[in-house]
């Protein structure tokens, strides 16, 4: 905590003496806090610590150790950056709150501090807690119990919600009534798990429920969000994530980016965020190939893709399933990958679709119907050839345990027989694959051996041609309405459960149905319906043992893939170790790197070395350091 705050107080090494904190206004301190939070959600730190090491992402293409993020050490730079930056947020917020701010600044600072403590508790557990601005050289800040942190922050947020004059909804990066209620709901949900449940078997993910007070509050606050005027689920999941529909009726709070400001400052390649880079590879001489690259981190696992049921529109809305060709005259950004967004219907007809992907749930009849409807687009791309005249084929690919491919040529008039790859699955969801990377997207290389499907949620079709990672200027939604529907489902379920295997009332399924119906996914009216589904049969060894918490987490995976929540979700619900051991080859062979050499499971991130060294409050009475278990 000390190192996180003193970096700001001291200023840079080159200019330590030029900051006069007394001259900084409450609004400026609040702005600094938002700016620091932006660095947390810029797509680098988040993707390392909030995404990897879970059941739905394979961490790196062509790597056998797909859960390698458990090789962190207390000296890891990303862990240190996350920890210290969140304390910079907190200290700036505390400063703002001590300077008699107006209603909006007070709400912004209280909200941002609450979000920072929420993220810290989910990643690190007990942490030092302060609600006053640190402007001295004190080095004694011991860790605070979780109940104190949760209760204090919830109380402060509740006061703002009840007494401030801020707007119900805000789409410009400020706190609103809805955003504060969403954070209170999430903090109560986390508090319920941390304070009202007991783990009975870590490996099995089993637990007992000892109380329901926090879960009841989580449901109540989630309902306030859902009932907020101006918020509603978007008509389709594609609408929710369209680059042309930012600030829509489902957005509750987002981190803001401005391309206009970057253009004026000539920083369009360095001042954006990295989300489209991290989830969609990058362009690799894009001016030549006009395609994104599927050789990337954070690919969907086999489990993730098998979660999609027949008709679930979230597959096409989450992944780039139609990739257009470069055509005879490549033209950034209207040919290749970005043609999906930027080309007119006529322009698309002149370049055609080069790659088409289907979910494992797609039927043969659906593929035939798609070919009959779009055959001209497939033939056009095949006629023009691949990149630089490579093999003239268009590839249609159905994901599954064995990849099914249809190879379309310029003269193909009927759907050809499918061929099944001899690989267990395409590389992006295999747990072990020794194939070498064989090049860029072309029909000769995209054969199930080297490339992966792209998550398109963060695509910024206005991106310039370059190879910088921070070139996306999409706003980053932190809270959205469908997330809160599923928060409420979880809170309802936990109030009617005595253990992981029980639930006396299935009313929680109504909230699951709300998001599934919007996606036109198979509707489940009961847990039994899900247990008996084709989806369950593909994923679980014994579907009859699927528990309510598995049902909810599977739905959260479908709704929130590509966002920052998964590690937090399975850690909060006590399934981190269970899912690691169940759904990953590294885990199935034993504890893997999620366990220390002494066999203790690492269910929290390590407290950074810098904090242990500089903060005397982290040394216990027996002389040992107050480090998290396993580290």
C-alpha positions in Angstrom: 0.0 0.0 0.0 2.8 2.4 0.9 4.6 1.9 -2.4 1.4 2.3 -4.3 0.7 5.7 -2.7 4.2 7.1 -2.4 4.9 6.8 -6.1 2.2 9.4 -6.6 3.2 11.5 -3.7 6.8 11.7 -4.7 6.1 12.3 -8.3 8.4 11.0 -11.0 12.1 10.4 -10.3 12.9 13.2 -12.7 10.4 15.7 -11.2 9.7 14.8 -7.6 9.3 18.3 -6.2 6.9 19.8 -8.7 3.6 18.4 -7.3 1.8 20.5 -4.7 -1.0 18.4 -3.5 -2.7 21.3 -1.7 -3.3 23.0 -5.1 -5.0 20.0 -6.6 -8.8 20.2 -6.6 -11.2 17.4 -5.7 -12.3 17.1 -9.3 -8.7 16.7 -10.4 -8.0 14.0 -7.8 -11.1 12.2 -9.0 -10.0 12.5 -12.6 -6.6 11.0 -11.7 -8.3 8.1 -10.1 -10.3 7.4 -13.2 -7.2 7.6 -15.3 -5.4 5.1 -13.1 -8.4 2.8 -13.3 -8.2 3.1 -17.0 -4.7 1.5 -16.9 -6.2 -1.5 -15.0 -8.8 -2.0 -17.8 -6.5 -1.3 -20.7 -6.5 -4.9 -21.8 -3.0 -5.9 -20.6 -3.1 -6.3 -16.8 -6.7 -7.4 -16.9 -6.2 -10.1 -19.4 -3.3 -11.6 -17.5 -4.8 -11.6 -14.1 -8.6 -11.6 -14.6 -8.9 -13.9 -17.6 -6.2 -16.5 -17.7 -6.0 -19.6 -15.6 -9.6 -20.4 -16.0 -11.7 -23.1 -17.6 -12.9 -21.2 -20.7 -9.6 -19.7 -22.1 -6.6 -21.5 -23.4 -3.8 -19.1 -22.5 -1.5 -19.2 -25.4 -1.9 -20.9 -28.8 0.6 -23.7 -29.4 1.5 -24.0 -25.8 1.0 -27.2 -23.8 1.0 -25.4 -20.4 -2.2 -23.6 -20.9 -2.7 -22.6 -17.3 0.7 -21.1 -16.9 -0.4 -18.0 -15.1 -0.1 -19.9 -11.8 3.7 -19.6 -12.2 3.4 -16.1 -10.8 5.8 -15.1 -8.1 5.4 -12.3 -5.5 7.9 -10.3 -7.6 5.8 -10.5 -10.8 5.5 -7.1 -12.4 1.9 -7.5 -13.4 0.9 -8.5 -9.9 2.8 -5.5 -8.5 1.3 -3.2 -11.2 -2.3 -4.3 -10.4 -1.8 -3.9 -6.6 0.0 -0.6 -6.7 -2.3 1.0 -9.3 -5.4 0.1 -7.4 -3.9 1.8 -4.3 -3.2 4.9 -6.4 -6.8 4.9 -7.3 -7.8 4.6 -3.7 -5.5 7.4 -2.4 -6.6 9.8 -5.1 -10.2 9.0 -4.3 -9.6 9.6 -0.6 -8.0 12.9 -1.4 -10.9 14.0 -3.5 -13.4 13.0 -0.7 -11.4 15.1 1.8 -11.7 18.3 -0.3 -15.5 18.9 0.1 -16.4 17.7 -3.4 -19.7 18.3 -5.1 -22.3 15.5 -5.4 -20.9 14.1 -8.7 -17.3 14.2 -7.7 -18.1 12.6 -4.3 -20.1 9.9 -6.1 -17.3 9.3 -8.6 -14.6 9.1 -5.9 -16.7 6.8 -3.7 -17.6 4.6 -6.6 -14.0 4.3 -7.9 -12.6 3.6 -4.4 -15.3 0.9 -3.9 -14.4 -0.6 -7.3 -10.7 -0.6 -6.4 -11.3 -2.3 -3.1 -13.6 -4.8 -4.7 -11.0 -5.8 -7.3 -8.3 -6.0 -4.6 -10.4 -8.3 -2.3 -11.2 -10.6 -5.2 -7.6 -10.9 -6.3 -5.7 -10.7 -3.0 -8.2 -11.3 -0.2 -7.5 -9.3 3.0 -5.7 -6.1 2.1 -4.6 -2.9 4.0 -7.6 -0.6 4.2 -7.6 3.2 4.5 -10.3 5.8 3.9 -8.0 8.8 4.5 -5.5 10.4 2.1 -1.9 9.2 2.8 0.5 12.1 2.6 3.1 11.1 5.1 5.9 8.5 5.4 4.1 6.0 7.7 4.9 2.4 6.8 2.5 0.5 9.1 -0.6 -0.7 7.3 -1.6 -4.2 8.3 -4.1 -6.3 6.3 -7.8 -5.7 7.3 -10.4 -8.4 7.6 -12.8 -8.8 4.7 -15.9 -8.0 6.7 -14.6 -4.6 7.6 -13.7 -3.7 4.1 -17.0 -5.0 2.6 -19.2 -3.4 5.2 -17.5 0.0 5.1 -17.5 0.3 1.4 -21.1 -0.9 1.0 -22.1 1.6 3.6 -20.4 4.5 1.9 -21.8 3.5 -1.5 -25.3 3.1 -0.1 -25.2 6.6 1.4 -24.3 8.1 -2.0 -27.1 6.1 -3.7 -29.7 7.3 -1.2 -28.6 11.0 -0.8 -26.9 12.2 -3.9 -28.5 14.0 -6.8 -26.5 12.2 -9.6 -28.2 10.7 -12.7 -29.8 7.3 -12.7 -27.7 6.3 -15.7 -24.5 7.8 -17.2 -22.7 6.7 -20.3 -19.8 9.1 -20.2 -17.6 7.6 -17.6 -19.2 9.0 -14.4 -20.8 7.2 -11.5 -24.6 6.9 -11.6 -27.3 5.5 -9.4 -27.3 2.3 -11.5 -23.5 2.0 -11.5 -23.3 2.4 -7.7 -26.2 -0.1 -7.2 -24.4 -2.6 -9.5 -21.2 -2.3 -7.5 -23.1 -2.8 -4.2 -24.8 -5.9 -5.6 -21.5 -7.4 -6.6 -19.8 -6.5 -3.3 -22.7 -8.1 -1.4 -22.5 -11.2 -3.6 -18.7 -11.5 -2.9 -19.3 -10.9 0.8 -21.9 -13.6 0.9 -19.4 -16.1 -0.5 -16.5 -14.9 1.7 -18.4 -14.5 5.0 -21.5 -16.8 4.7 -20.1 -19.9 3.1 -17.6 -22.6 4.1 -15.5 -24.6 1.7 -15.9 -28.4 2.5 -13.8 -29.8 -0.3 -11.7 -27.5 -2.4 -10.9 -30.0 -5.1 -14.6 -30.8 -5.6 -15.7 -27.2 -5.3 -18.2 -28.2 -2.6 -19.3 -25.8 0.1 -22.0 -25.2 2.8 -24.1 -22.1 3.1 -24.2 -20.6 6.7 -26.1 -17.4 6.1 -28.0 -15.5 3.5 -27.9 -11.8 4.7 -25.4 -10.6 2.1 -27.0 -12.7 -0.7 -30.4 -11.2 0.1 -28.8 -7.7 -0.2 -27.2 -8.7 -3.5 -30.5 -9.7 -4.9 -32.2 -6.5 -3.7 -29.5 -4.2 -5.2 -29.4 -6.2 -8.5 -33.2 -5.7 -8.7 -32.7 -1.9 -8.2 -30.3 -2.0 -11.2 -32.6 -4.1 -13.4 -35.6 -1.8 -12.6 -33.6 1.5 -13.3 -35.4 3.6 -15.9 -33.3 3.9 -19.0 -31.8 0.4 -18.7 -33.0 -2.6 -20.7 -31.5 -5.6 -22.4 -30.6 -4.8 -26.0 -32.7 -6.3 -28.7 -29.9 -8.7 -29.7 -26.6 -9.7 -28.3 -25.0 -8.4 -31.5 -26.6 -5.0 -30.9 -25.1 -4.9 -27.4 -21.5 -5.3 -28.8 -21.8 -3.4 -32.0 -19.0 -0.8 -32.4 -21.8 1.6 -33.6 -23.9 1.1 -30.5 -21.7 2.2 -27.6 -23.5 3.7 -24.6 -26.5 1.6 -25.3 -29.4 0.7 -23.0 -27.4 -2.2 -21.4 -24.3 -0.3 -20.5 -24.1 0.6 -16.8 -20.6 1.9 -16.5 -17.7 1.9 -18.9 -14.1 3.1 -19.0 -13.9 5.8 -21.7 -11.5 6.3 -24.6 -11.4 9.1 -27.1 -10.1 8.7 -30.6 -10.7 12.4 -31.3 -8.3 13.4 -28.5 -5.8 10.8 -29.7 -5.9 12.1 -33.2 -5.3 15.7 -32.0 -2.4 14.5 -30.0 -1.1 12.2 -32.7 -1.2 9.2 -30.3 -3.7 6.9 -32.1 -1.2 4.0 -31.8 -0.3 4.3 -28.2 -3.1 5.9 -26.1 -5.9 3.4 -26.8 -6.5 0.0 -25.2 -5.3 -3.5 -26.0 -8.5 -5.5 -25.9 -8.8 -6.2 -29.6 -5.1 -7.0 -29.7 -5.2 -9.5 -26.8 -8.3 -11.3 -27.9 -7.9 -11.2 -31.7 -4.2 -11.5 -32.3 -2.9 -8.7 -34.3 -2.5 -7.6 -37.9 1.1 -8.6 -38.6 1.9 -6.6 -41.8 -1.8 -5.9 -42.0 -1.3 -3.6 -45.0 -0.3 -6.7 -46.9 -2.7 -9.2 -45.6 -5.7 -7.2 -44.5 -6.5 -9.9 -41.9 -6.2 -10.3 -38.2 -4.2 -13.2 -36.9 -5.7 -16.1 -35.0 -2.4 -17.1 -33.4 -3.2 -15.4 -30.1 -3.7 -15.7 -26.4 -7.0 -16.2 -24.6 -8.6 -18.5 -27.2 -11.9 -20.3 -26.3 -11.4 -23.8 -24.8 -13.2 -26.9 -26.0 -15.5 -26.5 -23.0 -16.3 -22.9 -23.9 -17.3 -23.7 -27.5 -19.4 -26.7 -26.5 -21.5 -24.5 -24.2 -23.3 -23.0 -27.2 -26.7 -24.7 -27.9 -28.5 -24.8 -31.2 -29.5 -21.3 -32.3 -27.6 -19.4 -29.7 -26.8 -16.1 -31.4 -24.0 -15.3 -28.9 -21.6 -17.5 -30.9 -21.8 -15.3 -34.0 -21.9 -12.1 -31.9 -18.9 -13.1 -29.8 -16.6 -14.5 -32.5 -15.7 -13.3 -36.0 -17.4 -16.1 -37.9 -17.4 -14.5 -41.3 -14.0 -13.3 -42.5 -14.1 -11.5 -45.9 -11.3 -11.8 -48.5 -8.8 -9.2 -49.6 -10.1 -9.2 -53.1 -8.2 -8.3 -56.2 -7.5 -4.8 -54.9 -6.9 -4.8 -51.1 -8.3 -1.6 -49.5 -7.9 -1.0 -45.8 -10.2 -1.1 -44.0 -12.9 -2.2 -46.4 -11.4 -5.6 -47.4 -10.2 -8.4 -45.2 -11.2 -8.6 -41.6 -12.7 -5.2 -41.2 -14.9 -5.5 -44.3 -17.5 -7.1 -41.9 -18.0 -3.6 -40.4 -16.9 -1.1 -43.1 -17.9 -2.5 -46.5 -21.3 -2.1 -48.1 -23.3 -5.1 -49.2 -22.1 -4.5 -52.8 -18.5 -4.2 -51.7 -18.7 -7.4 -49.7 -20.2 -9.2 -52.8 -17.1 -8.2 -54.7 -14.6 -9.7 -52.2 -16.6 -12.6 -50.8 -16.2 -14.6 -47.6 -12.8 -16.4 -47.2 -13.4 -18.1 -43.9 -16.6 -19.2 -42.2 -16.9 -20.8 -38.8 -19.8 -22.7 -37.2 -20.3 -23.6 -33.6 -20.2 -27.3 -32.6 -24.0 -27.1 -32.2 -24.6 -26.3 -35.8 -26.5 -29.0 -37.7 -25.7 -30.3 -41.2 -29.0 -28.9 -42.4 -28.0 -25.4 -41.1 -24.7 -25.6 -42.9 -26.4 -26.6 -46.1 -28.8 -23.7 -45.8 -26.0 -21.3 -45.2 -24.1 -22.6 -48.3 -27.2 -22.2 -50.4 -27.8 -18.7 -49.2 -24.1 -17.5 -49.3 -22.5 -19.7 -52.0 -21.8 -16.7 -54.3 -19.8 -15.0 -51.5 -17.8 -18.2 -50.8 -17.1 -18.8 -54.6 -16.1 -15.2 -55.1 -13.4 -15.3 -52.4 -12.2 -18.6 -53.8 -12.0 -17.3 -57.3 -9.8 -14.4 -56.3 -7.4 -16.7 -54.5 -5.8 -16.4 -51.1 -3.2 -14.0 -49.8 -0.7 -13.3 -52.6 -2.2 -15.9 -54.8 -2.2 -18.8 -52.4 -4.4 -21.8 -52.9 -7.8 -20.7 -54.3 -10.2 -22.1 -51.7 -12.7 -20.8 -49.2 -12.8 -22.8 -46.0 -16.0 -23.5 -44.0 -15.2 -25.0 -40.6 -17.4 -26.5 -38.0 -15.7 -26.6 -34.6 -15.9 -29.8 -32.6 -14.0 -32.7 -31.2 -13.0 -33.4 -34.7 -13.0 -30.3 -37.0 -15.2 -30.7 -40.0 -14.2 -28.7 -43.1 -15.8 -27.9 -46.4 -13.5 -26.6 -49.0 -15.2 -24.4 -51.6 -13.6 -23.6 -55.0 -14.7 -21.1 -57.6 -16.6 -23.7 -59.5 -18.3 -25.4 -56.5 -22.1 -25.3 -57.0 -23.2 -27.7 -54.3 -22.0 -28.3 -50.8 -19.0 -30.7 -51.0 -18.6 -33.6 -48.7 -17.1 -32.6 -45.4 -13.6 -33.7 -44.4 -12.7 -34.4 -40.8 -9.4 -33.2 -39.5 -7.2 -35.8 -37.9 -6.5 -33.4 -35.1 -8.4 -33.7 -31.8 -9.6 -30.2 -32.3 -8.3 -26.9 -33.7 -5.4 -25.7 -31.8 -7.1 -22.9 -29.9 -8.9 -25.3 -27.7 -6.6 -28.3 -27.6 -4.9 -28.7 -24.3 -1.7 -29.9 -26.0 -0.6 -29.3 -29.6 2.8 -29.6 -31.1 2.1 -28.2 -34.5 4.2 -25.3 -35.7 2.7 -22.0 -36.6 2.6 -22.0 -40.4 1.8 -18.5 -41.4 -0.9 -15.9 -41.9 -4.6 -16.5 -42.7 -4.7 -18.3 -45.9 -6.6 -21.4 -47.2 -3.4 -23.4 -47.1 -2.6 -22.5 -43.4 -6.0 -22.2 -41.9 -6.7 -25.9 -41.8 -7.2 -26.6 -38.2 -3.5 -26.8 -37.3 -2.3 -23.3 -36.6 -4.9 -20.6 -36.4 -7.8 -19.7 -34.0 -11.1 -18.0 -34.1 -11.2 -14.4 -33.1 -13.3 -12.8 -30.3 -14.8 -9.7 -31.9 -16.4 -8.0 -29.0 -13.7 -5.3 -28.8 -13.1 -4.8 -32.5 -12.6 -1.2 -33.4 -13.2 -0.9 -37.2 -11.7 2.6 -37.3 -8.3 1.2 -36.3 -5.4 2.5 -38.4 -3.0 0.1 -40.2 -0.1 -0.5 -37.8 1.3 -3.0 -35.4 0.9 -1.2 -32.1 -1.1 -3.1 -29.4 -2.9 0.0 -27.9 -4.8 1.1 -31.0 -8.3 0.3 -30.0 -10.6 3.1 -28.8 -13.7 1.2 -27.9 -15.0 2.0 -24.5 -14.7 -0.8 -22.0 -17.9 -1.8 -20.2 -17.2 -2.7 -16.6 -20.9 -3.4 -15.6 -23.6 -4.4 -18.1 -27.2 -5.3 -17.4 -27.0 -9.0 -18.5 -24.2 -9.4 -16.0 -26.5 -8.1 -13.2 -29.3 -10.4 -14.2 -26.9 -13.3 -13.6 -25.7 -11.7 -10.3 -29.3 -11.8 -9.2 -29.7 -15.4 -10.3 -26.7 -16.4 -8.2 -27.9 -14.4 -5.2 -31.4 -16.0 -5.4 -29.9 -19.5 -5.8 -27.6 -19.1 -2.7 -30.5 -17.9 -0.6 -32.3 -21.2 -1.3 -29.2 -23.5 -0.8 -27.7 -25.2 2.1 -24.8 -26.6 0.1 -23.4 -26.7 -3.4 -25.6 -29.7 -4.2 -28.9 -28.2 -3.0 -31.4 -25.6 -4.1 -35.0 -25.6 -2.8 -36.3 -23.0 -5.2 -35.5 -22.6 -8.8 -36.7 -19.1 -9.3 -33.1 -18.1 -10.1 -33.7 -19.7 -13.5 -36.0 -16.9 -14.5 -33.0 -14.6 -14.8 -31.0 -17.1 -16.7 -34.0 -17.4 -19.1 -34.0 -13.7 -19.6 -30.5 -13.6 -21.1 -30.9 -16.9 -22.9 -34.2 -15.8 -24.5 -32.6 -12.6 -25.7 -29.9 -14.8 -27.4 -32.5 -17.2 -28.9 -30.7 -20.0 -27.1 -32.4 -23.2 -26.0 -34.7 -22.4 -23.1 -34.2 -24.3 -19.9 -37.0 -24.2 -17.4 -35.3 -26.2 -14.7 -31.9 -27.5 -13.8 -33.1 -30.9 -14.9 -33.6 -29.5 -18.4 -30.0 -28.4 -18.5 -28.7 -31.7 -17.1 -30.6 -33.5 -19.9 -29.4 -31.2 -22.7 -27.0 -32.0 -25.5 -24.7 -29.3 -24.2 -24.4 -31.0 -20.8 -23.7 -34.3 -22.4 -20.8 -32.9 -24.4 -19.1 -31.2 -21.4 -19.8 -33.2 -18.2 -18.8 -36.8 -17.6 -22.0 -37.2 -15.6 -24.5 -34.5 -16.4 -26.8 -35.7 -13.6 -24.3 -34.2 -11.2 -24.4 -30.7 -12.6 -25.2 -28.4 -9.7 -27.0 -25.1 -9.7 -23.7 -23.2 -9.4 -22.4 -25.0 -12.5 -25.5 -24.0 -14.4 -25.0 -20.3 -13.5 -21.3 -20.3 -14.2 -21.9 -21.9 -17.6 -24.3 -19.1 -18.4 -21.9 -16.5 -17.2 -19.3 -18.0 -19.5 -21.6 -17.6 -22.5 -22.8 -14.1 -21.7 -19.4 -12.7 -20.6 -16.8 -14.5 -22.7 -14.1 -12.0 -23.7 -14.7 -9.8 -20.7 -12.7 -9.5 -17.5 -14.8 -11.6 -15.1 -14.0 -15.3 -15.4 -11.2 -15.7 -12.9 -13.2 -13.6 -10.4 -16.3 -15.7 -11.1 -14.9 -19.1 -10.5 -12.7 -17.9 -7.6 -15.6 -16.3 -5.9 -17.8 -19.4 -6.2 -15.1 -21.7 -4.9 -14.8 -23.5 -8.3 -11.3 -22.3 -9.3 -9.5 -25.5 -8.2 -12.3 -27.8 -9.2 -12.6 -26.5 -12.7 -8.8 -26.4 -13.1 -8.5 -30.0 -12.2 -11.6 -31.1 -14.2 -11.3 -29.2 -17.5 -7.6 -28.9 -18.1 -5.0 -31.5 -18.9 -2.5 -29.8 -16.7 -4.9 -30.1 -13.8 -6.1 -33.6 -14.7 -2.6 -34.9 -14.4 -2.4 -33.6 -10.8 -2.4 -30.3 -9.0 -0.3 -28.6 -11.7 1.0 -25.1 -11.0 -2.1 -24.0 -9.2 -0.7 -25.7 -6.1 2.6 -24.8 -4.4 5.3 -27.3 -3.8 3.8 -28.0 -0.4 0.4 -28.8 -2.0 -1.4 -25.7 -0.9 -3.8 -24.4 -3.6 -3.1 -20.8 -4.7 -6.6 -19.4 -4.7 -5.4 -15.8 -4.3 -2.7 -13.9 -6.1 0.5 -13.3 -4.1 1.0 -10.1 -2.2 3.8 -8.3 -4.1 7.3 -8.4 -2.7 7.5 -4.6 -2.7 4.5 -4.4 -0.3 5.9 -7.0 2.0 9.3 -5.2 2.0 8.1 -1.6 2.5 5.0 -2.0 4.7 6.0 -3.0 8.2 2.3 -3.9 8.9 2.8 -6.9 6.7 5.2 -8.5 9.2 3.5 -10.6 11.8 4.3 -10.8 15.5 6.3 -14.0 15.0 8.5 -12.3 12.3 6.8 -14.1 9.3 5.4 -12.2 6.4 1.6 -11.9 6.0 1.6 -13.6 2.6 -1.3 -15.4 0.9 -1.3 -19.3 1.2 0.8 -21.1 -1.3 3.2 -18.3 -2.1 
